[in-house]
Amino acid sequence: MEFMSSQDDKISWLFSEIQRWVREGIIDSTAAESIGRLYPQPQSKTSRPWALIVFSGIGAVIIGLGIILLFAYNWHDMTKFTKLSVVFGSLILAHFIGITLFIRSDRFKGIGEALCVLGTMLFGAGIWLVAQIYHIEEHFPNAFLLWGIGALLMAWTMPSIIQAIIAAVLFTIWAATESVEFSTAMPYVFALLLLLLPIVYTQCSRILLAVLLSAFTVSAIFVFAIYDRAEPVFYCLLCVFAIYTAASMMQQKFAGFEILTPIYFFFGMTGYFITLYILTFPFILNEIVEQKLNELNIFYKIVPLAIMAAGWLFVGWQVVKKEKLKYFSYELFLMPLMSVFFTCVSLGIIKYTAYSAGYHHDTVIRGSSYPNIVFNLVLLAHAVVMMAKGYKDLVLSQTIVGTLLLIALVIARYFDLFESLAVRGLIFVIVGVLIFGQGFFYVHSKRKKALQEIK
């Protein structure tokens, strides 16, 4: 999987190393020239003109909207033939000029891509306008599906990151409208979104990957939400975010794709912490687990859990082989364990027993429970470990995230766990001392390391 690491990349790296060897006195300039003559000169790379693409794309869309509004002003006075001529003429013209510039002109390639984006927007407008002209009473979410497929084909043909982003957004809207308006699950949306994943790797685009992971997450929520239950949604999200995090570890094994690793890791960890934090609230978890996962389609039960398990088995195998994985730490194995734990609770394998939290009413709904305690302890463990690692490795970001997790957890439990003001005050004092000590020791450790480097 080294197709992203081209021959020019390797030669460029070699020439930069040769220059470093000369600077450090390892070889002289004569030897450097002799080595350089053995290899062809690397071709210079031209970065994509993103500023031109973005601004010309926005301008093209605004111009297109203006033209549509001008025709809309006289729309009712136009004949069907005139209307169809306007719709298809503008669509064909935008794509023809855009593709011509994109293929034949390096200078105006960005403008060509922007015009193709305008063509895709006009394609979507054309779908609705044709339906309006002939009074077609069709299942309206299909328009978003057809529009998204058009953007997908353009994304693959050009290839174009902007077209791929449009396709991802349209497919997500399609799944959402099917779920909200017609209570229909559309798992096919995942297959369509996966067709965009190769473009992420061929273009090595972090922006497209971020949009795609967001589209996967939002689509999963709507696909599972048709059951009118929160439990399937949380079950899916725990698996999805664990898959993202495992993918960030697996990503590092393939040369040329390390740039995508932080995106996978950020979405995985951020989503996991938010989901886990929600599950620490007793009244939310009680209402969720009252509705069993047994009614969920077997496909939705097995597939996310199987993919998640396969990903983390690969990570575990790399850890056993003592492979170095960026971002990895052993407490991350709690992620797949929480997915399995929540599945066992949902299926009744682990009994869900509610305990009173000191309330005089609504004991079962407002009370704590065994699974609830587990989720709280796991989130607390993540917070403490991140604070400790941030102090030890002098990584400020980990220290801050761990501290914020701890503060959020304490504030949440302040309102729904401790009735006594004395207990609440004591907990806040303990946490405050812990955070204050964390800051003191972090600064002390940083100064100590700086003095060692000077010596």
C-alpha positions as CSV (number, residue, x, y, z in Angstrom):
1,M,0.0,0.0,0.0
2,E,2.7,2.4,-1.0
3,F,1.1,3.9,-4.1
4,M,0.9,7.3,-2.3
5,S,4.7,7.3,-1.9
6,S,5.8,7.8,-5.5
7,Q,9.3,7.6,-6.9
8,D,9.5,11.4,-7.0
9,D,8.8,11.5,-3.2
10,K,11.6,9.0,-2.5
11,I,14.1,10.8,-4.8
12,S,13.1,14.2,-3.1
13,W,13.8,12.7,0.3
14,L,17.1,11.3,-0.9
15,F,18.3,14.7,-2.2
16,S,17.2,16.4,1.0
17,E,19.2,13.9,3.0
18,I,22.3,14.4,0.8
19,Q,22.1,18.1,1.5
20,R,21.9,17.4,5.2
21,W,25.0,15.0,5.0
22,V,27.0,17.8,3.3
23,R,26.0,20.3,6.0
24,E,27.0,17.9,8.8
25,G,30.3,17.1,7.1
26,I,29.5,13.4,6.6
27,I,30.3,13.8,2.8
28,D,31.8,16.6,0.8
29,S,30.1,18.4,-2.1
30,T,31.9,16.4,-4.7
31,A,30.6,13.1,-3.3
32,A,27.1,14.7,-3.1
33,E,27.2,15.6,-6.8
34,S,28.4,12.1,-7.7
35,I,25.5,10.5,-5.8
36,G,23.0,13.0,-7.2
37,R,24.0,12.1,-10.8
38,L,23.0,8.5,-10.2
39,Y,19.3,9.5,-9.8
40,P,17.0,11.7,-12.0
41,Q,16.0,15.1,-10.7
42,P,12.7,15.0,-8.8
43,Q,9.9,16.7,-10.7
44,S,8.5,19.8,-8.9
45,K,5.0,19.4,-7.5
46,T,2.4,22.0,-8.0
47,S,-0.1,22.3,-5.2
48,R,-3.8,22.5,-6.0
49,P,-5.0,26.2,-6.2
50,W,-7.5,25.8,-3.4
51,A,-8.1,29.6,-3.1
52,L,-9.0,29.8,-6.7
53,I,-11.2,26.6,-6.5
54,V,-13.0,27.8,-3.4
55,F,-13.7,31.4,-4.4
56,S,-14.5,30.7,-8.0
57,G,-16.7,27.8,-6.9
58,I,-18.6,30.1,-4.5
59,G,-18.9,32.8,-7.3
60,A,-20.1,30.2,-9.8
61,V,-22.8,29.0,-7.4
62,I,-24.0,32.5,-6.7
63,I,-24.1,33.3,-10.4
64,G,-26.0,30.2,-11.1
65,L,-28.5,31.0,-8.3
66,G,-28.9,34.5,-9.8
67,I,-29.6,33.1,-13.2
68,I,-32.1,30.6,-11.8
69,L,-33.9,33.4,-9.9
70,L,-34.0,35.6,-13.1
71,F,-35.7,32.7,-14.9
72,A,-37.9,32.0,-12.0
73,Y,-39.3,35.5,-12.2
74,N,-40.8,34.6,-15.6
75,W,-41.1,30.9,-15.0
76,H,-44.9,30.7,-15.2
77,D,-44.9,32.6,-18.6
78,M,-42.4,30.2,-20.2
79,T,-43.4,27.2,-22.2
80,K,-42.4,23.6,-21.3
81,F,-39.9,23.5,-24.1
82,T,-38.3,26.8,-23.0
83,K,-38.1,25.6,-19.4
84,L,-36.5,22.3,-20.4
85,S,-34.1,24.2,-22.7
86,V,-33.0,26.4,-19.8
87,V,-32.6,23.5,-17.4
88,F,-30.6,21.2,-19.7
89,G,-28.8,23.9,-21.6
90,S,-27.3,25.5,-18.5
91,L,-26.4,22.1,-17.1
92,I,-24.7,20.9,-20.3
93,L,-22.9,24.3,-20.8
94,A,-21.5,24.4,-17.3
95,H,-20.2,20.8,-17.5
96,F,-18.9,21.2,-21.0
97,I,-16.9,24.4,-20.3
98,G,-15.8,23.1,-16.8
99,I,-14.6,19.7,-18.1
100,T,-12.8,21.3,-21.0
101,L,-10.9,23.7,-18.8
102,F,-10.2,21.0,-16.2
103,I,-8.7,18.6,-18.8
104,R,-6.9,21.0,-21.2
105,S,-5.8,23.9,-19.1
106,D,-3.5,23.7,-16.1
107,R,-3.8,27.4,-15.5
108,F,-7.6,27.4,-15.4
109,K,-8.0,23.9,-13.9
110,G,-9.5,25.3,-10.7
111,I,-12.0,27.4,-12.6
112,G,-13.0,24.3,-14.6
113,E,-13.6,22.3,-11.4
114,A,-15.6,25.2,-10.0
115,L,-17.8,25.2,-13.1
116,C,-18.3,21.5,-12.8
117,V,-19.5,22.1,-9.2
118,L,-21.9,24.6,-10.6
119,G,-23.0,21.9,-13.1
120,T,-23.7,19.5,-10.2
121,M,-25.7,22.2,-8.4
122,L,-27.7,22.8,-11.6
123,F,-28.2,19.0,-12.0
124,G,-29.9,19.0,-8.6
125,A,-32.0,22.0,-9.4
126,G,-32.9,20.4,-12.7
127,I,-34.3,17.3,-10.9
128,W,-36.7,19.4,-8.9
129,L,-37.6,21.7,-11.8
130,V,-38.4,18.8,-14.2
131,A,-40.6,17.3,-11.5
132,Q,-42.4,20.6,-11.1
133,I,-42.8,21.0,-14.9
134,Y,-44.5,17.6,-15.3
135,H,-46.1,17.5,-11.8
136,I,-44.3,14.3,-11.0
137,E,-45.5,13.0,-7.6
138,E,-42.4,10.9,-6.8
139,H,-40.9,9.7,-3.5
140,F,-38.9,13.0,-2.9
141,P,-35.9,11.6,-1.0
142,N,-35.0,9.8,-4.2
143,A,-34.1,13.2,-5.7
144,F,-31.3,13.5,-3.1
145,L,-30.1,10.0,-3.9
146,L,-30.1,10.7,-7.7
147,W,-28.4,14.0,-7.1
148,G,-25.7,12.4,-4.9
149,I,-25.0,9.6,-7.5
150,G,-24.4,12.4,-10.1
151,A,-21.9,14.1,-7.7
152,L,-20.3,10.7,-7.0
153,L,-19.8,10.0,-10.7
154,M,-18.2,13.4,-11.1
155,A,-16.0,12.9,-8.1
156,W,-14.7,9.6,-9.5
157,T,-14.3,10.8,-13.0
158,M,-12.3,14.0,-12.4
159,P,-11.4,13.1,-9.5
160,S,-12.7,16.0,-7.4
161,I,-12.7,16.4,-3.6
162,I,-15.4,19.1,-3.7
163,Q,-17.7,16.8,-5.7
164,A,-17.0,14.0,-3.2
165,I,-18.0,16.3,-0.3
166,I,-21.2,17.3,-2.1
167,A,-22.0,13.6,-2.7
168,A,-21.4,12.7,1.0
169,V,-23.7,15.5,2.2
170,L,-26.4,14.5,-0.3
171,F,-26.3,10.8,0.7
172,T,-26.6,11.8,4.4
173,I,-29.6,14.0,3.6
174,W,-31.2,11.1,1.7
175,A,-30.8,8.8,4.7
176,A,-32.1,11.5,7.1
177,T,-35.2,12.3,5.0
178,E,-36.1,8.6,4.6
179,S,-35.8,8.1,8.4
180,V,-37.6,11.3,9.5
181,E,-40.3,11.5,6.9
182,F,-41.0,7.8,6.2
183,S,-39.5,5.9,9.1
184,T,-37.4,3.8,6.7
185,A,-33.9,2.7,7.5
186,M,-31.5,3.0,4.6
187,P,-28.3,1.0,5.4
188,Y,-27.4,1.3,1.7
189,V,-26.1,4.8,2.5
190,F,-23.0,3.2,4.1
191,A,-22.1,1.4,0.9
192,L,-22.5,4.7,-1.1
193,L,-20.3,6.5,1.4
194,L,-17.7,3.8,1.2
195,L,-17.5,4.4,-2.5
196,L,-16.0,7.8,-1.7
197,L,-13.3,6.4,0.6
198,P,-10.9,5.5,-2.2
199,I,-10.9,9.2,-3.2
200,V,-9.7,10.1,0.3
201,Y,-6.7,7.9,-0.2
202,T,-5.9,8.7,-3.8
203,Q,-6.1,12.4,-3.0
204,C,-4.9,12.0,0.6
205,S,-7.5,14.6,1.6
206,R,-8.0,15.2,5.3
207,I,-10.9,17.6,4.6
208,L,-12.8,14.9,2.7
209,L,-12.0,12.3,5.4
210,A,-13.4,14.6,8.1
211,V,-16.6,15.1,6.1
212,L,-16.9,11.4,5.3
213,L,-16.5,10.4,9.0
214,S,-19.1,13.0,9.9
215,A,-21.5,11.7,7.2
216,F,-21.0,8.1,8.5
217,T,-21.8,9.1,12.1
218,V,-24.9,11.2,11.2
219,S,-26.2,8.6,8.8
220,A,-25.8,5.9,11.4
221,I,-27.8,7.9,13.9
222,F,-30.7,8.3,11.4
223,V,-30.6,4.7,10.3
224,F,-30.8,3.4,13.9
225,A,-33.3,6.1,15.0
226,I,-36.2,4.6,13.0
227,Y,-36.7,2.2,15.9
228,D,-37.9,5.2,18.0
229,R,-35.4,4.1,20.7
230,A,-32.2,5.6,21.9
231,E,-30.5,2.3,22.7
232,P,-29.7,1.2,19.1
233,V,-28.3,4.6,18.4
234,F,-25.9,4.5,21.4
235,Y,-25.0,0.9,20.7
236,C,-24.1,1.8,17.1
237,L,-22.2,5.0,18.1
238,L,-20.0,3.1,20.6
239,C,-19.0,0.7,17.9
240,V,-18.5,3.3,15.2
241,F,-16.2,5.5,17.3
242,A,-14.2,2.5,18.4
243,I,-13.8,1.6,14.7
244,Y,-12.6,5.1,13.9
245,T,-10.0,4.9,16.7
246,A,-8.8,1.4,15.6
247,A,-8.5,2.7,12.0
248,S,-6.2,5.5,13.3
249,M,-3.9,2.8,14.6
250,M,-4.2,0.6,11.5
251,Q,-3.5,3.6,9.3
252,Q,0.0,3.9,10.5
253,K,1.0,0.6,8.9
254,F,0.6,2.0,5.4
255,A,3.2,4.3,4.0
256,G,2.0,7.7,2.8
257,F,-1.3,7.7,4.8
258,E,0.1,8.8,8.2
259,I,-1.4,12.3,7.5
260,L,-4.9,10.8,7.9
261,T,-4.2,9.2,11.3
262,P,-5.1,12.3,13.4
263,I,-8.4,12.7,11.7
264,Y,-9.5,9.2,12.5
265,F,-8.2,9.5,16.1
266,F,-9.9,12.9,16.7
267,F,-13.3,11.8,15.5
268,G,-13.0,8.4,17.3
269,M,-12.0,9.8,20.7
270,T,-14.2,12.9,20.6
271,G,-17.3,10.9,19.7
272,Y,-16.5,8.2,22.3
273,F,-16.0,10.6,25.2
274,I,-19.3,12.4,24.3
275,T,-21.2,9.1,24.1
276,L,-19.7,7.7,27.2
277,Y,-20.4,10.9,29.1
278,I,-24.1,10.8,28.2
279,L,-24.3,7.2,29.4
280,T,-23.0,8.2,32.8
281,F,-26.3,10.0,33.6
282,P,-28.5,7.6,35.5
283,F,-31.9,8.8,34.3
284,I,-30.7,8.7,30.6
285,L,-29.3,5.2,30.9
286,N,-32.3,3.9,32.8
287,E,-34.7,5.0,30.0
288,I,-32.3,3.7,27.3
289,V,-31.9,0.2,28.8
290,E,-35.6,-0.2,29.4
291,Q,-36.0,-0.9,25.7
292,K,-34.1,-4.0,24.8
293,L,-31.8,-4.4,21.8
294,N,-33.5,-7.7,21.0
295,E,-35.9,-6.0,18.6
296,L,-33.1,-4.6,16.5
297,N,-32.4,-6.2,13.2
298,I,-29.7,-8.9,13.4
299,F,-27.7,-7.2,10.6
300,Y,-27.4,-4.1,12.8
301,K,-26.4,-6.1,15.8
302,I,-23.6,-8.1,14.3
303,V,-22.0,-6.0,11.6
304,P,-20.8,-3.0,13.7
305,L,-19.7,-5.2,16.5
306,A,-17.8,-7.6,14.2
307,I,-16.0,-4.7,12.3
308,M,-15.1,-3.1,15.7
309,A,-13.8,-6.4,17.1
310,A,-11.7,-7.1,13.9
311,G,-10.1,-3.7,14.1
312,W,-9.1,-4.0,17.7
313,L,-7.9,-7.5,17.3
314,F,-5.5,-6.1,14.6
315,V,-4.4,-3.4,17.1
316,G,-3.9,-6.0,19.8
317,W,-1.8,-8.1,17.4
318,Q,0.4,-5.1,16.6
319,V,0.8,-4.4,20.3
320,V,1.8,-8.1,21.0
321,K,4.4,-7.7,18.2
322,K,5.7,-4.6,20.0
323,E,5.0,-2.4,16.9
324,K,5.2,1.3,17.7
325,L,1.8,2.9,17.2
326,K,1.3,6.7,17.5
327,Y,-1.5,7.7,19.9
328,F,-1.8,4.2,21.3
329,S,-2.1,3.6,25.1
330,Y,-3.4,0.6,26.9
331,E,-6.4,2.3,28.4
332,L,-7.8,2.6,24.9
333,F,-8.7,-1.0,25.0
334,L,-11.6,0.2,27.2
335,M,-13.3,1.4,24.1
336,P,-14.1,-2.0,22.5
337,L,-14.8,-3.4,26.0
338,M,-17.4,-0.7,26.6
339,S,-19.1,-1.7,23.3
340,V,-19.2,-5.3,24.3
341,F,-20.3,-4.4,27.8
342,F,-23.2,-2.2,26.5
343,T,-24.2,-5.1,24.2
344,C,-24.3,-7.5,27.1
345,V,-26.5,-5.1,29.2
346,S,-28.8,-4.6,26.3
347,L,-29.3,-8.3,25.7
348,G,-29.8,-9.0,29.4
349,I,-26.6,-11.0,29.7
350,I,-25.6,-8.5,32.4
351,K,-28.4,-7.7,34.8
352,Y,-29.5,-4.1,35.0
353,T,-30.3,-3.3,38.6
354,A,-31.1,0.2,39.8
355,Y,-30.0,1.5,43.2
356,S,-31.3,4.4,45.0
357,A,-29.1,7.5,44.9
358,G,-30.7,9.2,48.0
359,Y,-33.8,10.5,46.2
360,H,-37.2,10.4,47.9
361,H,-39.1,9.8,44.7
362,D,-38.6,8.3,41.2
363,T,-36.1,6.0,42.7
364,V,-35.8,3.6,39.7
365,I,-35.6,6.4,37.1
366,R,-33.4,8.7,39.0
367,G,-31.3,6.1,40.8
368,S,-27.9,4.8,39.9
369,S,-27.2,1.3,38.6
370,Y,-24.4,-1.2,38.1
371,P,-23.9,-0.4,34.4
372,N,-24.1,3.3,35.2
373,I,-21.4,3.0,37.8
374,V,-19.2,1.1,35.3
375,F,-19.6,3.9,32.7
376,N,-18.7,6.5,35.4
377,L,-15.6,4.6,36.5
378,V,-14.4,4.1,33.0
379,L,-14.7,7.8,32.1
380,L,-13.0,8.7,35.4
381,A,-10.2,6.2,34.5
382,H,-9.7,7.9,31.1
383,A,-9.6,11.3,32.8
384,V,-7.0,10.3,35.4
385,V,-4.8,8.4,33.0
386,M,-4.8,11.3,30.5
387,M,-3.9,13.8,33.3
388,A,-1.1,11.5,34.5
389,K,0.3,10.9,31.0
390,G,0.1,14.6,30.2
391,Y,2.2,15.3,33.3
392,K,4.7,12.5,32.7
393,D,5.2,13.2,28.9
394,L,4.7,17.0,29.2
395,V,1.9,16.9,26.7
396,L,-0.3,19.9,27.5
397,S,-3.2,18.8,25.3
398,Q,-3.6,15.5,27.1
399,T,-3.5,17.3,30.5
400,I,-6.2,19.7,29.4
401,V,-8.5,17.0,28.0
402,G,-8.2,14.9,31.0
403,T,-8.9,17.8,33.3
404,L,-12.0,18.8,31.3
405,L,-13.3,15.3,31.4
406,L,-12.8,15.2,35.2
407,I,-14.6,18.6,35.6
408,A,-17.5,17.5,33.4
409,L,-17.9,14.3,35.3
410,V,-17.9,16.0,38.7
411,I,-20.4,18.6,37.6
412,A,-22.7,16.0,36.3
413,R,-22.6,13.9,39.4
414,Y,-23.0,17.1,41.5
415,F,-26.6,17.4,40.3
416,D,-27.7,13.8,40.1
417,L,-25.8,11.8,42.7
418,F,-25.0,13.7,45.9
419,E,-27.9,15.1,47.9
420,S,-25.8,16.4,50.8
421,L,-24.2,19.8,50.3
422,A,-21.4,18.7,52.6
423,V,-20.6,15.8,50.3
424,R,-20.8,18.0,47.3
425,G,-18.5,20.5,48.8
426,L,-16.0,17.8,49.8
427,I,-15.9,16.3,46.3
428,F,-15.3,19.8,44.8
429,V,-12.5,20.4,47.2
430,I,-10.8,17.1,46.4
431,V,-11.1,17.6,42.7
432,G,-9.9,21.2,42.9
433,V,-6.8,20.1,44.9
434,L,-6.2,17.4,42.3
435,I,-6.3,19.9,39.4
436,F,-4.3,22.5,41.3
437,G,-1.6,19.8,42.0
438,Q,-1.7,18.7,38.4
439,G,-0.9,22.2,37.2
440,F,1.8,22.7,39.8
441,F,3.6,19.4,39.0
442,Y,3.2,19.9,35.2
443,V,5.0,23.3,35.4
444,H,7.6,21.9,37.8
445,S,8.3,19.0,35.5
446,K,8.6,21.3,32.5
447,R,11.1,23.5,34.2
448,K,13.1,20.5,35.4
449,K,13.3,19.1,31.9
450,A,14.4,22.5,30.5
451,L,17.2,22.7,33.0
452,Q,18.4,19.2,32.1
453,E,18.5,20.1,28.4
454,I,20.6,23.2,29.2
455,K,23.1,21.2,31.2
